[in-house]
Every structure is written in C-alpha cells, then in structure tokens.
Amino acid sequence: MTELTNQPTPEENNPGLPWGRIALWGGLFLLLALMAIGLKRTQEGHVQVGQVAPQFTLTSFDGQEYDTADMDGKVIVVNFWSSWCKPCESEAPDLEAAWRYYQDRDDIVFLGVDYVDTETEARGYLTKFDITYPNGPDKGTSISQAYRISGVPETYIIGKDGVLAAAQIGPFRSYDQILSIINPLLEQ
Amino acid sequence: MIIKFRPSAYKITSIFLLIFFLASLITGVAAAQGDDPAGPSADEVNAIARQLFCPVCENTPLDVCATQACAQWRALIREKLAAGWSEEEIKQYFVDQYGARALSEPPREGFNWLVYIVPPILFVAGAYILYRGLRSWNQVDEQLEISSASEPVDDDYMAQLEDQLNSSRK
C-alpha cells in the first residue's frame, strides 16, 4: 500500500530556474531602461553648438529639393518658423533682409522650415513678408525632431565644416545681430 | 357622438395651428442656416478634431484648443471634408504632414505597442503578486494556529508559570 505523505518530491526540491521571476524582473528592467532613454532624450535639449548638425532634405513649397548633404563648404542658415507664431513675424523682415544681403554669394544658403503649419496660411505668411529664400514644410516633423527644437522661432547656423556654429533660440533681435553671427563664419 | 365646434372657437384654433406651423417652419430654416448647407458642420469637424492633438500645447485635444494653430488645423479639416475626404484619409494626411504624434491615440505599430501592452501586463502581474502575497500570508496564519494548538507545552518556564498561577488562584 502506498503511503501518502507531504514529503517533497525530488522535482520540488530542485525546481530549476524561476522563469516567471526572471521574466518579471527582466520586463521591469526593460521598462525602466526605456523610460530612462525617453527622459534622457527629453532633457537633452536642442542640438548643441560644436556638434555635427543633422542632415536633412527639405522640399520647398515650390517643389524644389534641398539636401544639406550636398551643401558642403557652405554656411547654412536653418530657420524654424510657423505662420501662427507671432515672434516669428518680428524676425521675418530681418531674416529676409539678411538673405538679400548675401544672396549673390555661393557659399551661403538660407532654408526656412515651416513647423506644424497649414500650407495656405504658410504661403500667406511668405507673401506677407515677401520671403524669397527657400521655404518648405517640415513633413512628419522629422527635421524639427532631428534638431530637437522646443518651439518656434529657432535658427541654427551651420558652419562650412557641417558643425553647428550658432543657435538662436527665439527671434533675432535685429538685422545686425544676424550679420554679426554669419560674417565670421563666411570668413573661415 | 358628434363633436360640434363653435365657429369662433374653430376659427381661433385654426389660426393658432397655422401660426404654430409657420413658426416651426421659420425655426427650421433658422436652424439650417446655422450650419453651412454646402459645407461640413462643426460637429463633423469636431468628430475628427477630437482624435487629434494640438501641435503646440501639451495634451490638448484639437476640438477644445483655442490657439491659432488649432484653429488653422480645424479649418484644414473642414476644407478636406468639403473636398470629400473620409475621416481616415484626413487622419492619415495629418500623420503624413505632422507625424504620428498628431494623433490622440498612437497607431498600433512598432514601439507604440508598448503603450497598449505594458499597462495590462503590469496590472495582471500586480494582481498575481498580490494574490501570492495574500495566499502566503494566510498560510503562515494557518500554520501558526495549527502549531500553537497541537504542540504540547514542554517548556519548564511555562510549567512553572502555570503552577504559580494555579497556586495563586487557590
């Protein structure tokens, strides 16, 4: 006759690896790691001066493509703006004036990146301020995400070596301020 | 039984009915004028707008957002609806133009799945841990009860204490 006892079987004595606990702790660790990456990215701020500027392709409202990868040896002025942005309006005439001052040179490019805007209003804004340098929508907000902008207007000035030389967070105060940043870069 | 209307009362009732009928017609016309018959209604626009988020403010649905950017987006929705676009086409247009973060509900793809999967998993895991904790707690209580009831007192100190208590009672 078999006697039933509460003695543990050999399998119970040696149950092997606790897979449930490993999965639980592994999942928790993964979740915390993802949260840490997200927080780090949020607190990183915009691309810093001295860092290699992210390259991008902008399709202008006229359908022309501008690839910054093809602009080696040129100073690139990247201005993020929007038609609903009031501070953008204050710097728009100065930016356009600066562009007209430099436009005959072949070592500088101005690019306007229209951030989360509607095309009708954006075109109206360009007409209102008579902006003639290339402007296009930030499709899928990929360019603004690459530069990690926190709002508009923001302007990033890339040196001839492709490294970010200056960043203007908020509107430029004057036409002279824009020239004072760009002139030394053109002389390099 | 025949109901006879007095001529004056019948006339007054008829005039009231006529006035009521005309008033209801006028009100109907006024209500129709509120919405542009040629374009989509505000409700139709807001039905899509509430599935999108304001592009410049934190966690504000587009239908209740007061910024100029939101007003422009709502106007864009109206424009697309008037052009015969479907709800899905409009939402896809916004995703193409402004990225998936324009949507109030992230699309079920890639890393976005974490948003849908992690909370239920954490809930189930939490419930399981709670269940295990409560069960082991009950088992410890039961074991303590069994051991205290079944084990004979063989402690000398306890025996002495019992003796002293018994003698003090006498």
Interface residues (C-beta under 8 A of the other chain):
Chain A: L24 G27 L31 L34 S82 S83 W84 V116 D117 T118 E121 P137 K139 G140 T141 S142 Q145 G151
Chain B: P55 V56 T67 Q68 A69 Q72 W73 A75 L76 V95 D96 Q97 Y98 G99 R101 L114 V118 I121 A125
